[in-house]
């Protein structure tokens, strides 16, 4: 009998070839093909996680945090198993409300937000419930600080879905958690190690008056650039008042705390580089400014943020390095979901 003659004819249901029609109803342990609708899990996951999101409002001095509620999650999500390889397909639309509570005018800062989730880079749209200047400021703050917070939830969702969603042995639907602000998240971190200028000399280290460091972030270049030029983003991870965002020649500052710093914008090439003068408020008035050169580049699907901080006064290198690694690198990773909380 020839090879072709041995093959099943169409409609005969030969169990050697039509795996789905086996008498026991099994698809060989779902090896060849299986499909699972996890839309209910996806909707519950996004509703739970987004309802726990909190981020700073525009009026940092007023202590008002913005929160999200979810009105509707539409669409579907499916898992497909093809010969032992799990693939996910999702097309979801989320809509809800954002609100910033203030004791003096709790109703003036609110609106709606929407986004479509079909890849790992959702565009989040924030709208207003009025056009007053106060509401516009809050809407802009929500865009700046709320968008990365929403994207972080979407990233967690994609990872959980790819790991199997509600399939046995994988992560299930999380319980609704109380809102956690960026300040609370950062407060829960263990303290970073200190830097000692009197430590043994490392021949491979940069000169005593400079710091070079970098970090790989799961973000876009524009978002990382915004972490130094967008007031809402800077306030979100620093938890301090900040004046940033001006062009070349403008002043910038991050107030309060032992690392109160300020300077001037020397060069700005969004979203790839930024050069600043930089000084700590604790430095004597006659101490020259130091200089910071930031570079932002794509690397293996992520973004490499590098800093070259030079002209640091004697004895200040430890404080400066602690600022970059602990107050900037670690904080942006935690608050914006760009990485883990490790101290690099």
RAFEN-V355919 format. One record per pair of residues at least 24 apart in sequence whose ideal C-beta (glycine too) atoms are under 7 Angstrom apart, sorted by the first residue. I is the first residue (numbers start at 1). GAP is how many residues later the second one is. If there is no record, write none. Layout:
i:I gap:GAP
i:I gap:GAP
This chain:
i:30 gap:51
i:31 gap:52
i:31 gap:53
i:32 gap:51
i:33 gap:49
i:34 gap:47
i:35 gap:43
i:35 gap:45
i:36 gap:42
i:36 gap:43
i:36 gap:131
i:37 gap:39
i:37 gap:41
i:38 gap:39
i:38 gap:40
i:38 gap:41
i:38 gap:127
i:38 gap:128
i:39 gap:37
i:39 gap:38
i:41 gap:124
i:41 gap:125
i:41 gap:132
i:42 gap:35
i:42 gap:48
i:42 gap:50
i:42 gap:119
i:43 gap:30
i:44 gap:129
i:45 gap:112
i:45 gap:115
i:45 gap:128
i:45 gap:129
i:46 gap:27
i:46 gap:48
i:46 gap:111
i:47 gap:26
i:48 gap:125
i:48 gap:126
i:48 gap:127
i:48 gap:128
i:49 gap:104
i:49 gap:107
i:49 gap:125
i:50 gap:46
i:50 gap:100
i:50 gap:103
i:51 gap:125
i:52 gap:125
i:52 gap:126
i:52 gap:127
i:52 gap:128
i:53 gap:96
i:53 gap:97
i:53 gap:100
i:53 gap:126
i:54 gap:125
i:54 gap:126
i:54 gap:127
i:55 gap:90
i:55 gap:91
i:55 gap:94
i:55 gap:127
i:55 gap:181
i:56 gap:85
i:56 gap:89
i:56 gap:126
i:56 gap:179
i:56 gap:180
i:57 gap:43
i:57 gap:52
i:57 gap:81
i:57 gap:84
i:58 gap:79
i:58 gap:80
i:58 gap:82
i:58 gap:83
i:59 gap:43
i:60 gap:175
i:60 gap:181
i:62 gap:40
i:64 gap:36
i:64 gap:37
i:64 gap:38
i:65 gap:116
i:66 gap:32
i:66 gap:33
i:66 gap:34
i:66 gap:76
i:66 gap:80
i:67 gap:32
i:67 gap:112
i:68 gap:28
i:68 gap:30
i:68 gap:45
i:69 gap:27
i:69 gap:28
i:70 gap:24
i:70 gap:26
i:71 gap:24
i:71 gap:25
i:71 gap:26
i:77 gap:84
i:79 gap:86
i:79 gap:88
i:86 gap:78
i:88 gap:73
i:88 gap:74
i:90 gap:27
i:90 gap:28
i:90 gap:71
i:91 gap:27
i:92 gap:25
i:98 gap:28
i:98 gap:44
i:98 gap:48
i:100 gap:38
i:108 gap:24
i:108 gap:26
i:108 gap:27
i:109 gap:25
i:109 gap:26
i:109 gap:29
i:111 gap:28
i:115 gap:35
i:117 gap:37
i:120 gap:35
i:120 gap:38
i:122 gap:29
i:122 gap:32
i:124 gap:26
i:140 gap:92
i:141 gap:91
i:144 gap:86
i:144 gap:88
i:144 gap:89
i:145 gap:87
i:145 gap:88
i:145 gap:91
i:148 gap:75
i:148 gap:188
i:148 gap:189
i:152 gap:184
i:152 gap:185
i:155 gap:182
i:182 gap:54
i:182 gap:55
i:182 gap:57
i:182 gap:153
i:183 gap:56
i:185 gap:149
i:185 gap:150
i:186 gap:53
i:186 gap:145
i:186 gap:148
i:186 gap:149
i:189 gap:145
i:189 gap:152
i:192 gap:130
i:192 gap:133
i:192 gap:134
i:192 gap:138
i:192 gap:151
i:193 gap:150
i:194 gap:128
i:195 gap:123
i:195 gap:126
i:195 gap:127
i:196 gap:122
i:197 gap:118
i:197 gap:120
i:197 gap:121
i:208 gap:109
i:209 gap:101
i:209 gap:102
i:209 gap:103
i:209 gap:108
i:210 gap:99
i:210 gap:100
i:210 gap:102
i:211 gap:98
i:211 gap:101
i:211 gap:106
i:211 gap:109
i:211 gap:110
i:211 gap:113
i:212 gap:96
i:213 gap:94
i:213 gap:108
i:213 gap:111
i:213 gap:112
i:214 gap:90
i:214 gap:91
i:214 gap:92
i:215 gap:90
i:215 gap:114
i:215 gap:129
i:216 gap:83
i:216 gap:86
i:216 gap:88
i:217 gap:85
i:217 gap:86
i:217 gap:88
i:217 gap:116
i:217 gap:121
i:217 gap:122
i:218 gap:84
i:218 gap:120
i:218 gap:121
i:219 gap:84
i:219 gap:117
i:219 gap:119
i:220 gap:83
i:221 gap:50
i:221 gap:51
i:221 gap:75
i:221 gap:77
i:221 gap:82
i:222 gap:49
i:224 gap:72
i:224 gap:79
i:224 gap:81
i:225 gap:45
i:225 gap:46
i:225 gap:49
i:225 gap:71
i:227 gap:105
i:228 gap:46
i:228 gap:66
i:236 gap:99
i:237 gap:94
i:237 gap:95
i:237 gap:98
i:237 gap:99
i:238 gap:93
i:252 gap:24
i:259 gap:64
i:259 gap:68
i:263 gap:26
i:271 gap:25
i:272 gap:24
i:272 gap:25
i:278 gap:31
i:280 gap:39
i:283 gap:30
i:287 gap:26
